[in-house]
Amino acid sequence: MIHIIDDEMLIRELLSKAVSHMGKQAQSFDSATRYLQYMQEEAYIQPSIILSDINMPEMTGCALAPLVKQQYPDTTFALMTGNPEQCTPHCCHGQKNDALIDRTFYKPFNLKELSEFIHNN
């Protein structure tokens, strides 16, 4: 199971279709706060991979990563951004987050790279 967290509906739909074509199941969420709510539900299914946008209203993907990894340290967590400048040292590559962020993808996506990442995790 792969969880997709992005405030842009088109990105969620594109990734859900791409993941489905890779033979995997996907579930998408429109915000990090909605995802945190879902994590508290009995129906929560731990994913093998989370693909989260960095820049979202209410909470960033960078702020979400430690909250997820605290409860589910084995979940692979990848960030996505359309603006590489959002990858500050404190978010994508900082010492504090080195163990939290497994990969950063830049929009528009290279679907071959995304497919390889998903199949290897």
C-alpha positions in Angstrom: 0.0 0.0 0.0 1.3 3.4 -0.9 -0.1 6.6 0.6 -0.1 9.8 -1.4 -0.4 13.2 0.4 -0.8 16.3 -1.8 -3.2 19.2 -1.8 -3.4 19.2 -5.6 -6.1 16.8 -6.8 -4.4 16.3 -10.2 -1.2 15.2 -8.6 -3.0 12.8 -6.4 -4.9 11.3 -9.4 -1.8 11.1 -11.5 0.2 9.3 -8.8 -2.7 7.0 -7.9 -3.0 5.9 -11.6 0.7 5.5 -11.9 1.0 3.4 -8.8 -2.0 1.3 -9.9 -0.2 0.6 -13.3 2.8 -0.5 -11.2 0.6 -3.2 -9.7 0.4 -1.5 -6.3 -2.6 -0.1 -4.3 -2.7 3.6 -3.4 -4.7 5.7 -1.1 -4.6 9.5 -1.3 -5.1 12.3 1.1 -5.5 16.0 0.5 -3.6 17.3 3.5 -1.1 16.2 6.1 -3.6 17.0 8.9 -6.1 14.7 7.3 -3.5 12.0 7.1 -2.7 12.4 10.8 -6.4 12.0 11.5 -6.5 8.8 9.4 -3.4 7.5 11.4 -5.6 7.6 14.5 -8.4 5.6 13.0 -8.9 1.8 13.6 -9.1 1.3 9.8 -5.5 2.7 9.4 -3.4 0.6 7.1 0.3 1.1 7.4 1.8 1.8 4.0 5.1 0.6 2.7 5.7 4.0 1.2 4.4 7.5 1.7 4.7 10.1 -1.0 4.1 13.5 0.5 4.2 17.0 -1.0 6.4 19.4 0.8 4.3 22.6 0.6 0.7 22.1 1.8 -1.6 24.3 3.8 -1.7 23.7 7.5 1.3 21.4 7.7 4.2 20.6 5.4 5.5 17.2 4.4 8.7 18.1 6.3 6.7 18.5 9.5 4.7 15.3 8.8 7.7 13.0 8.3 8.9 12.9 12.0 5.3 12.3 13.2 4.9 9.4 10.9 8.4 7.9 11.5 7.9 8.2 15.3 5.0 5.7 15.1 6.1 3.8 12.0 9.9 3.9 11.6 10.0 1.3 8.9 7.7 3.2 6.5 9.6 4.7 3.5 8.9 8.4 3.3 9.5 10.4 0.1 8.9 14.1 -0.4 7.7 15.7 -3.6 8.0 19.3 -4.7 7.6 21.5 -7.7 10.1 24.0 -6.3 13.6 22.6 -5.5 14.2 25.7 -3.4 11.8 24.2 -0.8 14.4 21.6 -0.1 16.1 23.5 2.7 18.8 21.8 4.7 16.3 21.5 7.6 13.7 19.7 5.4 15.1 17.4 2.8 18.7 16.9 3.7 19.2 18.1 7.3 21.0 16.0 9.9 17.8 15.8 11.9 15.9 14.5 9.0 18.5 12.2 7.4 16.8 9.1 8.7 13.3 10.4 8.0 13.4 11.3 4.3 14.3 8.5 2.0 14.0 10.3 -1.3 12.9 13.6 -2.8 11.1 13.8 -6.1 10.8 16.9 -8.2 7.7 17.7 -10.2 7.2 17.1 -13.0 8.0 13.4 -12.2 10.2 11.1 -14.0 7.8 8.1 -13.9 10.7 5.6 -14.6 12.5 6.8 -11.5 9.3 6.8 -9.4 8.6 3.2 -10.6 12.1 2.0 -9.7 11.8 3.6 -6.2 8.5 2.0 -5.6 9.6 -1.4 -6.7 12.8 -1.2 -4.7 10.9 -0.3 -1.5 
